[in-house]
């Protein structure tokens, strides 16, 4: 069973998928980050942890 789709239908579907992915990314980035008490951790260690987290994403 073969389905024939027009170019407009295909482009519309691709556009819908891209918009769906953008919506998901925006929802994820809007979540509040959890802050912990970092007063006992040396500043250099915190900096290294933050750099590692940034490179992980």
Number of C-alpha atoms within 10 A of each C-alpha: 3 4 4 7 8 8 9 9 11 11 11 12 12 12 11 12 12 11 12 11 10 11 11 10 11 10 9 9 9 8 8 7 7 5 6 6 6 9 7 6 9 9 11 9 10 12 11 11 11 12 11 11 10 9 7 7 5
